[in-house]
Amino acid sequence: PTPGMLELRKAVAEKTAQDFGVEVCFKNVSVTLGSKEAIFAALASIVEEGDEVLYPNPGYPAYESGIRFFGGKPVPVTLREEDEFRMTPEEVNQLVSDRTKAVIINSPENPTGAVLSRDDVKGIVEIAKDAGAYVISDEVYRHIIYDGLKHYSPMQFDENLENTIVVDGFSKYYAMTGWRLGYVITPERLTEPLQLVLNLVTAC
């Protein structure tokens, strides 16, 4: 089926609950061709012409190009050395507008390796909620973390998954790059439109 094998979707939901203490229904889990297709499908599901999407800069190039592909306006959030290259709520708050559709976060971050703190993630979630925007959280590196640092997911501060889209995959931690196996967890209202996108780009 387009959303992926039922057994895998259930396993992802169970592992997510185990890792973050947040209940996720398997119906909100869609399997993708790597995490890159998950990013593509997430943006396709929410971005309309003229929408603004904040993204980390420097950051993974697919964010900016994906936003532009769907007619959105990329708004770079500059990652500064004095902030340990973290995307801070203060920087995000300065750039959010009434046209903001989403804020993309990536922790640990590619290419800087920066890890967002609990307050960073919580603050960005609250700002996005106030703006009526989504947080797209690219968590594909979340298991590759050192120096006593800890990964926090927006799901932990948005337990009903109202505004959070989580992108993850098996390429990094499980060293399964060639399998092209990723997944995306979405709010219930986005599940059907996202799976329609996947149905267009992936033959079952």
N, C-alpha and C positions, 0 to 999 in steps of 0.2 A: 504493500500500500504506500501511497505517496508520503504519508507522515513518517514512514519507517516501520520496522518490525515491532509488533506490540510488545514482545518480550524485552526488547532493548529500551523502548520508551518507558516501560514500567521500571526497569533497572535504573535508568537515569533519574527518574522521579524519586525512587527509593534512596539512591546515593546522595541526591541533593538534600533530601530530608535529613539524612544521616550527617552530612557535612555541615549544614547550616541550621538545623533545627526548625526548618520551615517546610510545611506540608505543600507538596506540589502534585497536582493531578497529572497522570500520564497523558491525558488529553491535551494538555498545554505544552507537551514536549513534541518537537518535530525534528526528525533526523535529517541531516544535510550532507552535501558533498564537501566535507571539511567545514571549518568555522568561517571560511571566506564566503561560502554560499549562504551561511547563516546571516552574515552581515548584510549581504546583498538583499536577501529576502526580507530582513527586518526593515531596511531602508525603503525597499519597494512597497512595503505594507503601510508605511506611515507618511512618507515625504511627498508633498505636493509642490507644484511650481511656486517658488518664492519663499518656501519655508526655510527657516534658519536652523542649522544643526551645529552645535558646538562640538569640537573635537580637539584632542591633544596635539600640540605642535612643539617639538617634533613628535611624530607618531606614525603608525602603520599607514602607508599610502592609500590603501583601499578605502579608508574612511572618507578622505577628501574627494577622491574620484567617484566613489559611490554616491555621495551627496549630490555632486554635480550631475551625475548620470540621470538622476530622477528630478532634476530641475530645482534642487534646493540650493541654498546659499551656504557654503562652508564658512563657519566662524571659528578661526583658530584660537585656542586657549594656549598662550605661550607658557611653556614649562621652564621655570627659572632655576638656575643653579642654587640660589640662596634658599629656595624652597625644596631642595633636594630633588628637583625636577618632578615634583608632585603637582597634580592638578588640584588646586585649592578651591574651597568654596568661595573665598574672597574674589579670586580671578573669575570664576564662573558667574558670580553675582553681578559683576561689572558688565558682563557681555550678554546676559539674558535679556530678551525683549519680548514684546507681545507677539512676535512672529516666531519665537523659538519653538520648534517641534520636538527636539530631542537634544540630549547631552550624551556624547559618547565618552565612556571612561574605559581605561585599560590598565589593570593592576594585577600582577607586576606588568610594567609598561615596556612596550617595544618601541624604540630601541634603548631607552635609558636605564631600564631595570628598576625604576622608581616604584615604590609600593605605597599605595594610599593608606592613610591611617583611618581608624574607626571614625574619627571626627570629620575627616575629609569626605568619606563616603556618605555618612549620615547627613552632613551639611549639603552636599550636592543633591541628594535625594529630596531633601526638604525644599531646596530652591526650585528644583524641577517640578515638584508637586504644586508649589505656589504658582508656578508659571503655566500649569496645565500641560507640561511637557513630559516626554518619556526619558528614562535613563537607559541607554543601551550599554550594557556592561560586557566587555570582551574579557573573559576570564580564562583564556586558553593557557596562560602561564601560571595559574594560581597554585599549582603544586610545586613549582620550581621557585622556592623561596628560602632565604638564608638569614643568618645573623639574628635569629630570634624574632624576626618580623612575622606578622600574621596577615592573612588575606581576609578582607571583609567584602561581602557581596551586598549590593543594594537590596536584595531580597530580604535581608535581615532587618531592614528598616521600612519595608513595604510588603508586609507579610501576606497581604491579600493580592499581591501581584497586580496592582492597579496601573502602575506606571513603569514597571520594570521589564526589560527584555534582556535576557541573559544569553550570551553566546559562549559556547565552549566546545571542546573536541578532544580527540584522543591522540592527535599527532605528536604533541610535545611530551607530556608526562609518560604516556604509554609507548612512545617511539613507534607509532603506527602511521607515519606520514603517508605511505603509499596506499593506505586503505581509504584515504579521503573521507574520514568519518568524523562528522561534527554534529552538533545539535543546537537548537535554540529553544528557550523556554519563554513563553509569551503570556500576557494577560489573555483571559478567555476571549475577549472581543476581537483580538488580533489573530487568533488561531486559524480561523477559516480563511481570511484574506491572505495570510502568510502561506498557508498550504496550497492555495490557488496559485500563488507565485511559483512554489516548488513544483507543482503539477505542470506548469508551462516550461520549466527549464530542466526537469529531470524526468526521464522516462522510467517508469517503475520496473 
